[in-house]
Amino acid sequence: MHDAKSPEEIAEWHRWFGVECNNRAWALAESRMRTAADTDEMIAAAHAAAWHWSAVGTELNRVRAAMLLAHVLALAGEADRARRHAKGAYDYITSHESQPWEVAFAHAVLANAAAAAGDSSAHAKHYADARRIGTSLPDEERAVFERTFRVIPSPA
């Protein structure tokens, strides 16, 4: 028989797994040399992060998880689902007071989803906006942004 866990303990575990799954998915997404198994793990980790944050996260945690999910789905070529998640995250980030790094990521992820969908106009627009905002970020934030941005295809 399992020991009953308190709601606080369960919430603590959700937060821990949310962070761990989030970090694993981003690490795999930043790699330029992913195997098919890595891609499957990346998608599973992003879904797991989103699920854990849905249980205990703030609205912003859930939006950031959706942004991650959009990014990994775009990298995997699942354009329709990527665009849906990217658009929802972008709409939230750009309609709320958000940090510049969040806006840069929202544009980058939307550019990636548009590229996966073959929408060259949206891809070029959001890619340019992501680059413009991303290059103006402070050093540490810019370094994190660049690790993600470098795996997004450049517009033709």
C-alpha positions in Angstrom: 0.0 0.0 0.0 1.3 3.5 -0.9 1.8 6.1 1.7 -0.7 9.0 1.3 1.0 12.2 0.3 -0.1 15.6 1.3 -1.3 18.1 -1.3 1.8 20.1 -0.5 4.1 17.2 -1.2 2.3 16.4 -4.4 2.6 20.0 -5.5 6.4 20.0 -4.6 6.8 16.9 -6.8 4.9 18.5 -9.7 7.2 21.6 -9.5 10.3 19.4 -9.4 9.2 17.3 -12.4 8.0 20.4 -14.2 11.5 22.0 -13.9 13.4 18.8 -14.7 11.2 17.9 -17.8 11.4 21.5 -19.0 15.2 21.6 -18.7 15.6 18.2 -20.5 13.3 19.3 -23.3 15.2 22.6 -23.8 18.5 20.8 -23.7 17.4 18.4 -26.4 15.9 21.2 -28.5 19.1 23.1 -28.5 21.0 20.2 -29.9 21.8 20.2 -33.6 22.5 16.5 -33.6 19.2 14.8 -32.4 18.4 11.2 -33.1 14.9 10.1 -33.7 14.9 8.7 -30.1 16.1 12.1 -28.9 13.3 13.8 -30.8 10.7 11.5 -29.2 12.2 12.1 -25.7 12.2 15.9 -26.4 8.5 15.9 -27.2 7.7 13.6 -24.3 9.6 15.8 -21.9 7.9 19.0 -23.2 4.5 17.3 -22.8 5.4 16.2 -19.3 6.6 19.6 -18.3 3.3 21.1 -19.6 1.3 18.6 -17.7 3.2 19.2 -14.4 2.9 23.0 -14.8 -0.8 22.6 -15.5 -1.2 21.1 -12.1 0.8 23.6 -10.0 2.0 26.5 -12.2 0.9 30.0 -12.7 -0.6 31.2 -15.9 2.8 32.3 -17.0 4.3 28.9 -16.2 1.7 27.3 -18.4 2.3 29.8 -21.2 6.1 29.1 -21.1 5.4 25.4 -21.2 3.2 25.9 -24.3 6.0 27.9 -25.9 8.4 25.0 -25.2 5.9 22.5 -26.6 5.4 24.7 -29.7 9.1 24.9 -30.3 9.8 21.1 -30.0 6.8 20.3 -32.1 8.1 22.6 -34.8 11.5 21.0 -34.6 9.8 17.7 -35.1 7.9 18.9 -38.1 4.4 18.9 -36.4 3.5 22.2 -37.8 -0.2 22.5 -37.0 0.1 21.7 -33.3 3.3 23.8 -33.1 1.5 26.8 -34.6 -1.5 26.5 -32.3 0.7 26.4 -29.1 3.0 29.1 -30.5 0.1 31.5 -31.3 -1.4 31.0 -27.9 1.9 31.7 -26.1 2.7 34.7 -28.4 -0.7 36.2 -27.9 -0.4 35.9 -24.1 3.2 37.2 -24.0 2.5 40.2 -26.3 -0.8 41.2 -24.5 0.7 41.2 -21.0 3.6 43.0 -19.5 6.4 40.7 -20.4 10.2 40.7 -20.2 12.1 41.4 -23.4 13.6 37.9 -23.4 10.0 36.4 -23.3 9.0 38.5 -26.3 12.1 37.5 -28.2 11.4 33.8 -27.4 7.7 34.2 -28.4 8.7 35.6 -31.8 11.4 32.9 -32.3 9.1 30.1 -31.5 6.4 31.5 -33.7 9.0 31.9 -36.5 10.0 28.2 -36.0 6.3 27.1 -36.2 5.7 29.2 -39.3 8.8 27.7 -40.9 7.6 24.2 -40.1 4.3 25.1 -41.7 5.9 26.6 -44.8 4.5 30.1 -44.1 7.4 32.1 -45.4 5.9 35.5 -44.7 5.2 34.8 -41.0 8.5 33.0 -40.7 10.5 36.0 -42.0 8.5 38.6 -39.9 8.8 36.7 -36.6 12.4 35.6 -37.3 13.4 39.3 -37.9 11.6 40.5 -34.8 13.2 37.7 -32.7 16.7 38.6 -34.0 16.1 42.3 -33.4 14.9 41.9 -29.8 17.3 39.0 -29.1 20.4 40.9 -30.0 19.5 43.7 -27.6 19.2 41.4 -24.6 21.7 41.6 -21.8 24.6 39.1 -22.2 23.4 36.2 -20.1 19.8 36.4 -21.5 21.2 36.8 -25.0 23.3 33.7 -24.6 20.3 31.6 -23.6 18.3 33.0 -26.4 21.0 32.3 -29.0 21.1 28.6 -28.0 17.5 28.4 -29.1 17.6 30.8 -32.0 20.4 29.0 -33.7 18.3 25.9 -34.3 15.5 27.9 -36.0 15.9 27.9 -39.8 16.8 31.2 -41.4 14.3 32.6 -43.9 15.2 32.1 -47.5 
